[in-house]
């Protein structure tokens, strides 16, 4: 299932204008290729990534763009960073 080209362009435009973007990753069923794609995208765009509660397997927590896990165990700095984000790209889950 291919994403809509117009929606991808809209996402790219929003991220290009963002000053404090975040990527929020979650859900289950991530393939190695899917994880690698998100990791490469985050690195290329210099965007920090946090994962949903109990979804540490959705993103390599040793990756330089890894910002932490949201939910009850979230660090106060991560919660603050998420609240201050001007664009949040949510992948594989919902807020």
Order of alpha helices (4+ residues) and beta strands (2+ residues): alpha-beta-alpha-beta-beta-alpha-beta
